[in-house]
Every structure is written in structure tokens, then in C-alpha cells.
Amino acid sequence: MYVCVCKAVTDKQIKAAINDGVNSRKQLFQCLGMGGECGKCVKHVRELFR
């Protein structure tokens, strides 16, 4: 499922990045290039980190 429509980032990509050691939203957004457009993905990313 797409989490960030603006940058076409899926939940699988986010989970893979977290499993590879990304441990903050800031790092995740820098790694995948997301979070800078509309911000709608932020809520779902928080849930994935829990």
C-alpha cells in the first residue's frame, strides 16, 4: 500500500528501511525522500514505528 503518494513510497519500503536500522521519522524521510510535500504520510509512519 502506498503511504506517501507524493513520492510513491510503500509500506513495504518503509518497513524494510526500519528493519535496516532507520530509527526515526527524520532519518526515514531523508532516506526515502518523503514527508516534504503534503505531510499526509506522517501519521501512518508514526504508526509503523510503534
C-alpha positions as CSV (number, residue, x, y, z in Angstrom):
1,M,0.0,0.0,0.0
2,Y,1.2,3.5,-0.8
3,V,1.9,5.5,2.3
4,C,3.4,8.6,0.6
5,V,1.6,9.2,-2.6
6,C,3.6,12.3,-3.4
7,K,6.9,10.2,-3.7
8,A,5.3,6.8,-4.4
9,V,6.7,5.2,-1.2
10,T,5.1,2.0,0.0
11,D,4.6,0.5,3.5
12,K,7.0,-2.4,2.4
13,Q,9.7,0.1,1.6
14,I,9.3,1.8,5.0
15,K,9.3,-1.5,6.9
16,A,12.4,-2.5,5.0
17,A,14.2,0.7,5.9
18,I,13.2,0.3,9.6
19,N,14.5,-3.3,9.6
20,D,17.7,-2.0,8.1
21,G,18.3,0.3,11.0
22,V,16.4,3.5,10.3
23,N,15.2,4.5,13.8
24,S,13.5,7.9,13.4
25,R,11.0,9.6,11.2
26,K,13.6,12.2,10.2
27,Q,16.0,9.5,9.1
28,L,13.2,7.7,7.2
29,F,12.1,10.8,5.4
30,Q,15.7,11.6,4.4
31,C,16.4,8.0,3.3
32,L,13.2,7.6,1.2
33,G,12.8,11.3,0.2
34,M,9.3,11.6,1.6
35,G,7.4,13.8,4.0
36,G,8.2,17.2,2.4
37,E,5.2,17.7,0.2
38,C,1.8,17.3,1.8
39,G,2.6,15.6,5.1
40,K,-0.3,13.1,4.9
41,C,2.1,10.2,5.4
42,V,3.4,11.4,8.8
43,K,0.5,9.8,10.7
44,H,0.9,6.4,9.1
45,V,4.7,6.5,9.6
46,R,4.2,7.1,13.3
47,E,2.0,4.0,13.4
48,L,4.7,1.9,11.7
49,F,7.3,2.9,14.2
50,R,5.1,1.7,17.1
